[in-house]
Amino acid sequence: MGYVLAMSPCIGCGQIFSYNPMRVPSSAAITGQREPICPVCFDRLNAWRKAHGLEPVELLPGAYEPCDESELA
């Protein structure tokens, strides 16, 4: 049994970060394909939503931690 941790740039700020590929928040608004959002940009997104009277997006548990490889099957 192993663990998986993906790494790529954030769609918001371009910073490289690691995440659980099955739980990371993402957006297709810029490229048309789902792209991961780093923790800093995720917090900024929710602050913006709150300031505009919208409900925050829920962060899935373990979104920025390794996942068990069995989650990918």
Buried (B, 14 or more C-beta within 10 A) or exposed (E): EEEBEBEBEBBBEEEEBBBBBBBBBBBEEEEEEEBBBBBEBBEBBBEEEEEEEEEEEEBEEBBBEBBBEEBEE
